[in-house]
Amino acid sequence: MKKVLLLAFASLFIAGACSSTTAPGTSGVTTTTLEEINLDDVQFVSALASFDGCDNLLAYLQEQASARVGPYGLEDGSWYGPVGIARTDTPMMAAEEMVAESGIAFEADAGSSMTEGVDYSGTNVQEVGIDEPDIIKTDGSRIMVISNNELHLIDVSGDTPELSDSILFEGHWPREILFSGDRVFVLASTDSFSDYEDGVALDEEIGIEPGFSGYWRSLSSVIEVDISNPYELSVVSTLTVDGNYVSARVVDGIARIVTSSPINQLPFVYPQNQAGEESAERFNKEVISETTLTDWLPHYVLKNSDGVTSEGLVADCTNVHYPTEFAGFSTLSVVSVNLNSSLEAPAATAVLADGQTVYASNSSLYVATTSYLDPILFEDDESRWEAISENYATSIHQFDVSDSTSTGYVASGSVEGHLLNQFAMSEHEGYLRVATTLGGPWGFSDDSESKVSVLIRNDSDLEIVGEVGDMGRGERIFSVRFVGDVGYIVTFRQTDPFYTVDLSDPTNPVVRGELKITGYSGYLHPISDDLVLGIGQDATETGQTTGAKVTLFDVSDLDQPTAIDSWTTSGGSSSVEWDHRAFLWWPAKNLAVLPFNDWYSNFSGAIALDISDGKITEVGRIDHTDANPDPIDPVCDVLEEEDFADFLGEIQIFGTVMLCEADTYPEMDGHWCEYIPSDLAVAWAQEEGLDTDRIPENKMITICQPEGYYWMPQIERTLVIQDQLWSYSFDRLQSNDLDTLDRLEVVKL
């Protein structure tokens, strides 16, 4: 009976294809629904409607919240919409032939006479010409890198690399960077409880970032840094918005930055027992009725060195859209930033939904999110969560990015299942191809399968025009890559079926080939028309992973793909599996470089592989371990072992033990230090029954151990600049000879 009632209630939200509807309480709000999708007898609709003014927008939010608020606030409100299934990853089209075929030529960056793809390598991206943010960028003469909460600028134009300047971001946590000419744009999470000036926290009692009053909230910032003077980096302006940073793409010099913002905390009351629930619910409904738009929608503050220059809502009310199936109270914002000029007040488009996965072509940006049934459709019992988790689809929203002055919402659609990451989407000749796995979104499911859906825009609808499925029964997708009118899909549970999908007829996609081998590929990289490189894990016949694996697939015959060679190890893994930007393919040398870590063999560094003549050959390894560390330069009086053995006992200490003044925390270059005040040392020694007479009073026992002693420096990125291969690990850049891989120079950050 419950399911019958559920379906009857759900049908109230569904209209025929291309019918016009008006949302309750929002006169003047119209939308066009999509063709309904049947998923286990539950139907999803994903069209977006827009508002004709702020009054209608607020009325809609208050009405939706009033229907869902209870004695314990919006107890389900934060759950509506997606959960964290998809990863936000990305890989590159790479090879020189593919660049030539794309018709896109890379241009030299301002201030550099070198050309990306010829003189130096850029970020490994999914689509040629669509830049993506990363922790490191170069224009061939400068390297900019985020490390340890700082932006570092390294001049590599001369014979010897030079760290010219660094800038520390107090109150911000840099995640990635974009740059153009003499501007670097730092994408950061921001501490909403502190504002800083010259490194000093202001207004510590309240501690709210100016312009963002109230409770703690998650903030994201775009920080513009002037690097025209390499010896004096300076922050020009900072744009801070409510919400979490999701990802960004750059099309024709315009960055589209995607954020997801939950609603602000509201002053709900909570009853102490069941008797007070009715009063609490009545009060909470009153709270909802008194809200304003600033309680629901993301706010922005733009500051320069002189202070706040402007603030307000991130998006105008008429640029806010909502799905015809309720998707929660989060706001997905697409903020446009021109990388060729200083930061301005944001021009943004927003959707009342969450967002997980971002993909961009030359003309469109797509944001996908997993859509679940609205909990309001269910009776208030525990079984509803199981039903919700089993009935879901992926909603996809398309934005027009062909206009450099604006970003406009244009269409939406739905597909069954969930996405792995951004590579599960690809646009080609106006068609959007989407690879999904059906079945439970967590782990493996016996009834799961994978499929490819092809969609095309029809007015405001993304309509499915072709589908092919039945891939990987009982498995889930581990990697996807679309190249032209061909798709490559890897599913895995025990063995690795590598599928080839012919998409030359978008209305009739066909699975052409299937290759089963042990292990899986977590990332696929096309290196020519006929060859695809897979990076992942080897595995036993039962699916137990055994170590890193790189496979070279011959896809010249789509009906019979073959694995013509592989490179394996007895352990370890590469971060390329989950972060495509860690992969480097340099076609001029047929060279693939990937970070590799194996704790069992005690190796952490990068592997260089030659991919030529149908073979994968390891040509060398690089690491960041210093065979001869810098000489010790103690900053306090050094204690020899016999000096501290009486009160520290027979403890083997690797490093330098020093006796320093109390309440000081000295540091040694190239070392990690621990600090033990003498009173704590006395207490510890007494517990251990050791002599405490020789412990000096009012002193700080400082133990400093060489960096890397207990951990191996992990190489995160590699890049090519002319005849050098540069590698980056935490707080260190290293140049290596591109041919021999010999270490040349080290820059400590």
C-alpha positions in Angstrom: 0.0 0.0 0.0 2.9 2.4 0.8 4.4 1.9 -2.6 1.1 2.5 -4.3 0.6 5.7 -2.4 4.2 6.8 -3.1 3.8 6.3 -6.8 0.5 8.1 -6.8 2.0 11.1 -4.8 5.1 11.1 -7.0 3.0 11.3 -10.1 1.7 14.7 -9.0 5.1 16.1 -9.8 5.2 14.6 -13.3 3.6 16.1 -16.4 3.7 15.0 -20.0 6.8 15.9 -22.1 7.0 19.6 -22.9 4.1 20.6 -20.7 4.0 23.9 -18.8 3.7 24.0 -15.0 3.7 26.7 -12.3 5.2 26.1 -8.9 2.9 26.7 -5.9 3.4 30.1 -4.4 5.5 31.3 -7.3 3.3 33.0 -9.8 5.1 33.9 -12.9 7.4 30.9 -12.6 7.1 28.5 -15.5 9.1 25.5 -16.6 9.2 22.8 -19.2 9.4 19.2 -17.9 11.5 16.5 -19.4 10.3 13.2 -20.7 9.8 11.0 -17.6 12.4 8.3 -16.8 11.2 5.1 -15.2 13.6 3.7 -12.7 12.3 0.8 -10.7 8.8 2.2 -10.9 10.0 5.6 -9.6 10.0 8.5 -12.0 12.5 11.4 -12.0 12.2 14.8 -13.7 15.0 17.2 -13.9 13.9 20.4 -15.8 14.8 23.7 -14.2 12.5 26.6 -13.7 13.6 30.3 -13.2 12.1 33.0 -11.0 10.9 36.4 -12.3 11.9 38.2 -9.1 13.2 38.0 -5.5 9.7 37.8 -4.0 8.8 34.7 -5.9 12.2 33.1 -5.0 11.8 33.8 -1.3 8.2 32.5 -1.4 9.3 29.3 -3.0 12.0 28.7 -0.4 9.7 29.4 2.5 7.0 27.2 1.2 9.3 24.2 0.6 10.9 24.7 4.0 7.6 25.1 5.8 6.4 21.7 4.4 9.6 20.0 5.7 10.4 21.7 9.0 9.7 19.8 12.1 10.3 20.0 15.9 14.0 19.4 15.2 14.4 21.8 12.4 15.0 20.8 8.8 16.0 17.4 9.9 15.8 16.0 6.4 16.6 19.2 4.6 20.3 18.8 4.4 20.0 15.3 3.0 17.9 16.2 0.0 19.9 15.7 -3.1 23.2 14.0 -3.6 25.8 12.3 -1.5 29.5 12.1 -2.1 29.7 9.4 -4.8 31.5 11.0 -7.6 35.2 12.0 -7.6 36.2 15.3 -9.1 39.0 14.1 -11.4 40.2 14.8 -14.9 42.8 13.4 -17.8 44.3 14.8 -21.1 43.8 14.2 -24.8 47.6 14.5 -25.1 49.6 13.3 -28.1 50.7 15.8 -30.7 48.7 14.1 -33.4 45.5 14.6 -31.3 46.3 18.3 -30.8 46.8 18.6 -34.5 43.5 16.8 -35.2 41.6 19.0 -32.7 42.5 22.1 -34.7 43.5 23.9 -31.5 46.9 25.4 -31.2 48.4 26.3 -27.9 49.5 29.9 -27.6 52.4 31.2 -25.6 51.5 32.7 -22.3 52.0 36.4 -21.7 55.6 37.1 -20.7 56.9 33.8 -22.1 58.3 33.2 -25.6 57.8 29.4 -25.3 54.8 27.3 -26.4 52.9 24.8 -24.3 53.1 21.3 -25.7 56.3 22.1 -27.5 58.7 23.7 -25.0 56.9 22.8 -21.8 54.1 20.6 -20.6 50.8 22.0 -19.2 48.3 20.5 -16.8 47.0 17.1 -17.9 43.4 18.0 -18.9 40.4 16.1 -20.2 39.8 18.2 -23.3 42.4 19.9 -25.4 42.2 23.7 -24.9 40.0 23.5 -21.7 42.3 24.3 -18.9 41.8 23.0 -15.4 43.2 24.2 -12.0 46.1 22.4 -10.4 48.5 22.8 -7.5 51.3 23.7 -9.9 51.5 25.7 -13.2 54.2 26.9 -15.5 54.7 29.1 -18.6 58.1 27.6 -19.3 60.1 30.4 -17.6 58.2 30.5 -14.2 56.8 27.7 -12.0 54.0 28.6 -9.6 53.2 26.1 -6.9 50.9 25.9 -3.9 52.7 24.2 -0.9 52.3 24.5 2.8 49.6 27.2 2.6 51.9 29.4 0.5 52.2 30.4 -3.2 55.8 30.1 -4.4 57.2 31.6 -7.6 60.3 29.9 -9.0 62.3 31.5 -11.8 63.6 28.8 -14.1 64.6 31.0 -17.0 68.3 31.1 -16.1 71.0 28.5 -15.6 70.1 28.0 -11.9 66.5 28.0 -10.7 65.6 30.6 -8.1 62.8 30.8 -5.5 62.1 34.5 -6.1 59.3 35.0 -3.6 56.6 33.3 -1.5 53.3 34.6 -0.1 51.5 33.1 2.9 47.7 33.1 3.0 46.6 33.7 6.6 43.0 32.5 7.2 42.8 30.8 3.8 43.7 27.2 2.7 44.8 27.2 -0.9 43.7 24.2 -2.9 44.5 25.0 -6.6 45.6 27.7 -8.9 44.9 29.2 -12.3 47.0 31.8 -14.0 47.2 34.1 -17.0 50.1 36.5 -17.8 51.1 38.2 -14.5 48.1 37.1 -12.5 47.7 34.0 -10.4 44.2 33.1 -9.1 44.4 31.0 -6.0 41.3 28.9 -5.3 41.1 28.5 -1.5 38.9 27.4 1.4 38.5 30.3 3.8 38.4 30.3 7.6 35.1 32.0 8.4 36.1 32.6 12.0 39.1 34.8 11.3 40.0 37.9 9.3 43.7 38.8 9.2 45.7 41.9 8.6 49.5 41.6 8.3 49.3 38.2 9.9 47.3 39.3 12.9 43.8 38.0 13.6 41.2 40.7 13.9 38.1 40.7 16.0 39.0 37.4 17.7 35.9 37.4 20.0 33.5 37.3 17.0 35.9 36.0 14.5 33.6 36.1 11.4 34.9 37.1 8.0 33.6 40.6 7.4 30.4 40.4 5.4 29.5 36.9 6.7 27.9 37.4 10.0 26.2 34.7 12.1 27.1 31.1 12.6 30.1 29.3 11.3 29.9 28.7 7.6 32.0 27.2 4.8 33.6 29.8 2.6 35.5 29.7 -0.6 37.8 32.4 -2.0 39.4 33.4 -5.3 42.6 35.3 -4.4 44.1 37.4 -7.2 47.9 37.6 -6.8 50.1 40.0 -8.9 53.3 38.3 -9.9 54.6 41.0 -12.3 57.4 41.6 -9.8 58.7 38.1 -9.1 60.5 39.3 -5.9 57.4 40.9 -4.4 54.2 39.0 -4.8 51.2 40.8 -3.7 47.5 40.1 -3.2 45.4 42.5 -5.3 41.9 41.4 -4.4 39.9 38.6 -2.9 36.5 37.4 -3.8 34.9 35.3 -1.0 31.6 33.4 -1.4 29.5 31.1 0.7 30.0 27.4 0.1 32.4 24.7 -0.9 34.6 24.9 -3.9 33.7 22.0 -6.3 35.9 22.6 -9.4 36.6 25.0 -12.2 37.2 25.1 -16.0 38.7 27.7 -18.2 37.3 28.4 -21.7 38.8 31.2 -23.8 40.3 32.9 -20.8 37.2 32.8 -18.7 37.2 30.6 -15.6 33.9 29.1 -14.5 34.2 28.3 -10.8 31.6 26.0 -9.4 30.7 26.1 -5.7 28.0 24.4 -3.6 26.5 26.2 -0.7 24.3 24.8 2.1 21.7 27.2 3.7 22.8 29.3 6.7 22.0 27.9 10.1 18.6 29.1 11.3 17.6 29.7 15.0 15.5 26.6 15.4 14.5 25.4 18.8 14.7 21.7 19.8 12.3 20.1 22.4 13.7 18.3 25.4 11.1 15.6 25.1 8.2 14.4 23.0 5.7 16.6 24.9 7.4 19.8 23.5 7.5 18.7 19.9 4.2 20.4 18.8 5.3 23.8 20.2 8.8 23.4 18.8 7.4 22.7 15.3 5.1 25.7 15.5 8.0 28.0 16.5 10.2 26.6 13.8 7.6 27.3 11.2 7.5 30.8 12.4 11.3 31.0 12.0 10.9 29.9 8.4 8.2 32.6 7.7 10.6 35.3 9.0 13.6 34.3 6.8 15.0 36.5 4.1 17.0 35.6 1.0 20.3 36.1 2.8 19.3 33.1 5.0 19.0 30.8 2.0 21.3 32.0 -0.8 25.1 32.4 -1.0 26.6 35.8 -0.2 29.8 37.3 -1.6 32.3 39.9 -0.5 34.9 41.5 -2.8 37.9 43.1 -1.1 41.0 44.8 -2.3 43.9 46.2 -0.2 41.8 49.1 0.9 38.9 47.0 2.2 35.5 45.8 1.1 34.6 47.1 -2.4 31.2 45.4 -2.9 29.1 42.6 -1.4 25.7 41.0 -1.9 24.1 37.8 -3.3 26.3 35.8 -5.6 23.5 35.5 -8.2 20.6 37.8 -9.1 17.2 36.4 -8.3 16.4 36.0 -12.0 19.5 33.9 -12.5 18.5 31.4 -9.8 16.8 28.2 -11.0 15.2 25.3 -9.3 14.6 21.7 -10.4 11.0 20.6 -10.9 11.7 17.7 -8.5 12.8 19.2 -5.2 16.5 18.8 -4.7 17.2 20.4 -1.4 18.2 23.8 -0.1 21.8 23.8 -1.3 22.7 26.3 -4.0 25.0 25.3 -6.9 26.7 28.5 -8.3 28.7 29.0 -11.4 30.8 32.1 -11.0 32.6 33.6 -14.1 36.0 35.1 -13.6 37.9 36.8 -16.4 41.6 35.7 -15.9 42.8 38.6 -18.1 41.5 41.3 -15.8 41.2 42.1 -12.1 38.5 40.5 -10.0 35.0 42.1 -10.2 31.7 41.5 -8.5 30.6 38.0 -9.6 28.5 37.3 -12.6 26.9 34.0 -11.6 24.1 31.6 -12.4 22.7 29.4 -9.6 20.6 26.3 -9.2 18.8 25.2 -6.0 20.5 21.8 -5.9 23.9 20.3 -5.0 26.6 19.6 -7.5 29.3 16.9 -7.6 30.9 16.5 -11.0 32.0 19.1 -13.5 32.8 18.7 -17.2 33.3 21.4 -19.9 33.6 21.5 -23.7 34.4 24.5 -25.8 30.8 25.8 -25.6 29.1 24.1 -22.6 29.7 23.4 -19.0 27.9 20.5 -17.4 27.3 19.9 -13.7 26.0 16.5 -12.6 24.5 15.5 -9.3 22.9 12.4 -7.9 19.1 12.9 -7.4 17.2 10.9 -4.8 13.5 10.7 -4.0 12.3 13.5 -1.8 12.0 12.1 1.8 8.7 14.0 2.2 7.1 11.3 0.0 7.7 8.7 2.7 6.2 8.0 6.0 8.4 8.8 8.9 10.0 5.4 9.4 13.5 3.9 9.1 12.7 2.0 5.9 12.5 5.2 3.9 16.3 5.6 3.8 16.7 2.2 2.3 14.1 3.0 -0.4 15.7 6.4 -1.1 19.2 4.9 -1.5 17.9 2.3 -3.9 16.0 4.8 -6.1 18.1 7.5 -7.7 19.2 9.0 -10.9 21.8 11.5 -12.1 20.6 15.0 -13.0 22.7 16.9 -15.5 22.5 20.7 -15.9 24.0 22.4 -19.0 25.3 26.0 -19.0 26.3 28.0 -22.0 29.9 29.2 -21.8 30.4 30.3 -25.4 29.8 33.9 -24.4 32.8 35.4 -22.7 30.6 37.9 -20.8 28.1 35.6 -19.2 27.2 32.0 -18.2 23.6 31.0 -18.9 21.6 28.0 -17.9 20.2 26.3 -21.0 19.0 22.7 -20.3 18.7 19.8 -18.0 18.3 16.0 -18.2 18.4 12.8 -16.3 20.1 9.4 -16.8 19.9 6.2 -14.8 22.6 5.4 -12.3 25.6 7.3 -11.0 28.8 8.8 -12.5 32.3 7.8 -11.6 33.9 11.2 -12.3 34.2 13.9 -14.9 35.4 11.5 -17.6 32.0 9.8 -17.5 30.8 12.9 -19.5 31.9 14.0 -22.9 30.4 16.2 -25.6 31.1 15.5 -29.3 29.4 17.2 -32.2 26.5 18.5 -30.0 25.9 15.1 -28.3 26.6 14.5 -24.7 27.7 11.0 -23.9 27.3 9.8 -20.3 28.6 6.6 -18.8 26.8 5.4 -15.6 26.6 2.4 -13.3 23.2 1.2 -12.3 22.6 -0.6 -8.9 23.6 0.4 -5.4 25.9 3.5 -5.5 28.1 2.1 -2.8 30.5 -0.8 -3.5 29.5 -3.7 -5.6 26.0 -5.0 -6.3 25.0 -8.3 -8.0 22.3 -6.5 -10.0 24.5 -3.6 -11.1 25.4 -3.0 -14.8 26.9 -0.1 -16.7 25.6 1.8 -19.7 26.2 4.7 -22.0 23.5 7.2 -22.7 23.6 9.8 -25.5 21.7 13.1 -25.0 21.1 16.1 -27.2 19.6 19.4 -26.3 16.0 20.1 -27.3 15.1 23.6 -26.1 15.5 23.3 -22.3 15.6 19.5 -22.3 18.6 17.2 -22.6 16.8 14.3 -24.2 18.2 10.7 -24.4 18.4 9.7 -28.1 20.5 6.6 -27.7 21.5 4.0 -25.1 23.6 0.9 -24.8 24.0 -1.1 -21.6 24.5 -4.6 -20.1 28.2 -3.9 -19.5 29.9 -5.4 -16.4 27.1 -7.3 -14.7 27.8 -7.3 -11.0 30.6 -4.8 -11.4 31.0 -1.0 -11.5 32.9 1.4 -13.7 36.5 2.1 -12.7 37.5 4.3 -15.6 36.0 5.9 -18.7 37.4 7.8 -21.7 35.6 9.1 -24.7 37.7 9.9 -27.8 35.9 11.2 -30.8 33.1 8.8 -31.6 34.5 6.0 -29.5 34.2 5.2 -25.8 36.4 3.1 -23.7 35.0 1.7 -20.4 36.6 -0.4 -17.7 34.5 -2.2 -15.2 35.9 -4.4 -12.3 35.0 -6.7 -9.5 37.3 -9.7 -10.1 38.5 -9.3 -13.7 38.8 -6.2 -15.9 36.5 -6.1 -18.9 37.8 -3.4 -21.2 34.9 -2.4 -23.4 35.0 -0.5 -26.7 31.8 1.4 -27.6 31.0 2.6 -31.1 29.3 6.0 -30.9 29.5 7.0 -34.6 25.7 6.7 -34.7 24.6 8.6 -31.6 21.1 7.2 -31.8 22.4 3.6 -31.9 25.5 3.2 -29.8 27.0 -0.3 -29.9 29.4 -2.2 -27.7 31.8 -3.6 -30.2 34.5 -5.3 -28.1 35.2 -6.8 -24.7 38.6 -7.8 -23.3 38.9 -9.6 -20.0 42.2 -9.4 -18.1 43.1 -9.5 -14.5 43.2 -6.2 -12.5 41.7 -2.9 -13.6 42.6 0.5 -15.1 41.7 3.5 -13.0 42.7 6.0 -15.6 42.8 5.7 -19.4 45.0 7.9 -21.6 44.9 7.8 -25.4 48.4 8.2 -26.8 47.5 7.7 -30.5 44.5 6.8 -32.7 45.1 3.1 -32.0 46.7 3.0 -28.6 45.3 3.6 -25.1 47.3 3.5 -21.9 45.6 2.2 -18.7 47.0 2.9 -15.2 45.7 0.9 -12.3 46.2 -2.3 -10.4 47.0 -5.9 -11.2 44.9 -8.5 -9.4 44.4 -12.2 -8.9 41.6 -14.2 -10.7 39.5 -13.6 -7.5 39.9 -9.8 -7.7 42.6 -9.3 -5.0 44.8 -6.4 -6.0 48.5 -7.1 -6.0 50.3 -3.9 -7.1 50.5 -1.2 -9.7 49.9 -2.1 -13.4 50.2 -0.1 -16.6 48.6 -1.7 -19.7 48.9 -0.8 -23.4 45.7 -1.5 -25.3 45.6 -1.8 -29.1 42.2 -0.5 -30.1 42.8 -0.4 -33.9 40.1 -3.1 -34.2 37.1 -2.1 -32.0 35.7 -5.6 -32.3 38.9 -7.2 -30.8 40.8 -4.9 -28.5 44.0 -6.4 -27.2 46.4 -5.8 -24.4 49.7 -5.8 -26.2 52.0 -5.2 -23.2 52.0 -4.3 -19.5 54.3 -3.1 -16.7 53.6 -4.4 -13.2 55.1 -4.3 -9.8 54.7 -6.6 -6.8 53.1 -3.8 -4.8 52.4 -0.1 -4.6 50.1 2.2 -6.5 50.0 5.5 -8.4 47.9 8.5 -7.6 47.1 8.8 -11.3 44.3 6.3 -10.5 42.3 9.0 -8.8 44.0 12.2 -9.9 44.6 12.4 -13.7 46.6 15.6 -13.3 49.4 13.6 -11.7 50.0 11.9 -15.1 52.5 13.3 -17.6 52.6 12.2 -21.2 55.4 13.8 -23.3 54.9 12.6 -26.9 58.2 14.0 -28.2 60.0 11.4 -26.1 57.3 8.7 -26.0 57.6 9.3 -22.3 55.0 8.6 -19.6 55.7 9.6 -16.0 53.6 8.7 -13.0 54.0 9.1 -9.3 54.5 5.7 -7.6 54.6 4.8 -3.9 55.3 1.4 -2.5 55.7 1.2 1.3 56.8 -2.4 1.2 59.8 -1.8 -1.0 60.4 1.5 0.7 60.2 3.5 -2.6 58.4 6.8 -3.1 59.0 8.8 -6.2 58.0 8.6 -9.9 58.4 6.0 -12.6 59.4 6.9 -16.2 58.1 4.6 -18.9 59.0 4.5 -22.6 55.9 3.7 -24.7 57.1 2.8 -28.2 57.0 -0.1 -30.7 54.1 -1.6 -28.8 56.2 -2.0 -25.7 56.2 -0.5 -22.2 59.8 -0.2 -20.9 60.8 1.3 -17.5 63.6 3.7 -18.3 64.2 5.0 -14.8 63.0 6.3 -11.5 63.3 9.6 -9.6 62.9 10.3 -6.0 63.3 13.2 -3.5 65.3 11.5 -0.9 68.6 13.2 -0.1 71.5 10.8 0.2 73.6 13.4 1.9 71.3 15.7 4.0 72.4 19.2 4.9 74.8 19.5 7.8 73.2 19.9 11.2 73.1 23.5 12.4 71.7 23.3 15.9 69.9 26.3 17.3 70.3 25.4 21.0 72.8 23.5 23.2 73.1 19.9 21.9 72.7 17.1 24.5 74.8 14.0 23.9 73.3 10.6 24.6 75.0 10.3 28.0 73.5 13.7 29.0 69.9 12.7 28.6 70.0 8.9 29.1 69.5 9.1 32.8 66.2 10.9 32.5 64.9 9.8 29.1 65.8 6.2 29.7 66.9 3.7 27.1 65.0 5.3 24.2 66.5 5.2 20.8 66.3 8.7 19.4 67.1 9.5 15.8 68.0 13.1 15.4 69.3 15.9 17.5 68.4 16.5 21.2 68.8 20.1 22.4 68.2 22.0 25.6 66.5 25.3 24.9 65.0 28.1 26.9 61.5 27.6 28.3 58.5 28.6 26.3 60.5 28.6 23.0 59.8 26.5 20.0 63.0 26.6 17.9 63.1 25.1 14.5 65.9 23.5 12.5 66.0 23.7 8.7 65.2 20.4 7.1 64.0 18.9 10.4 60.7 18.0 12.2 60.9 19.0 15.9 59.1 17.9 19.0 59.1 19.9 22.2 59.0 18.6 25.8 58.8 21.2 28.6 61.0 20.2 31.6 58.0 19.9 33.9 56.4 17.3 31.6 59.7 15.5 31.4 59.9 15.3 35.2 56.3 13.9 35.3 57.1 11.3 32.7 60.4 10.3 34.3 58.7 9.8 37.6 56.1 7.5 36.1 58.9 5.5 34.5 60.9 5.4 37.7 63.8 7.3 36.2 66.2 9.8 37.7 64.7 13.3 37.7 67.5 15.1 39.5 69.4 15.9 36.3 66.4 17.3 34.5 67.0 21.1 34.3 64.3 23.4 35.5 62.5 25.9 33.2 64.0 24.4 30.0 62.6 23.0 26.8 63.9 19.7 25.6 63.8 19.8 21.8 64.1 16.7 19.7 64.6 17.4 16.0 64.6 14.6 13.4 65.5 14.9 9.7 62.6 15.4 7.4 61.8 12.2 5.6 63.2 9.9 8.2 59.8 8.5 9.1 58.1 9.2 5.8 59.2 9.2 2.2 58.7 12.4 0.2 55.9 11.6 -2.2 56.2 13.1 -5.7 52.8 14.6 -6.6 53.4 16.2 -10.0 56.0 16.2 -12.9 56.3 18.6 -15.8 58.7 19.1 -18.7 60.5 22.4 -19.4 62.7 22.0 -22.5 65.3 19.4 -21.6 64.5 19.0 -18.0 61.9 16.9 -16.1 60.7 18.8 -13.0 59.2 17.0 -10.1 57.3 18.3 -7.1 56.8 17.0 -3.6 55.8 18.7 -0.4 58.0 21.8 0.0 60.4 20.7 -2.7 61.0 21.2 -6.5 63.6 19.2 -8.3 64.9 19.3 -11.8 66.1 16.1 -13.5 67.7 15.5 -16.8 65.0 14.5 -19.3 67.1 11.9 -21.0 69.1 10.3 -18.1 66.7 11.3 -15.2 69.8 12.4 -13.2 69.1 14.9 -10.5 70.2 18.4 -11.4 68.9 21.0 -9.0 66.8 21.1 -5.8 64.7 24.1 -4.7 63.5 24.0 -1.1 60.3 25.9 -0.7 
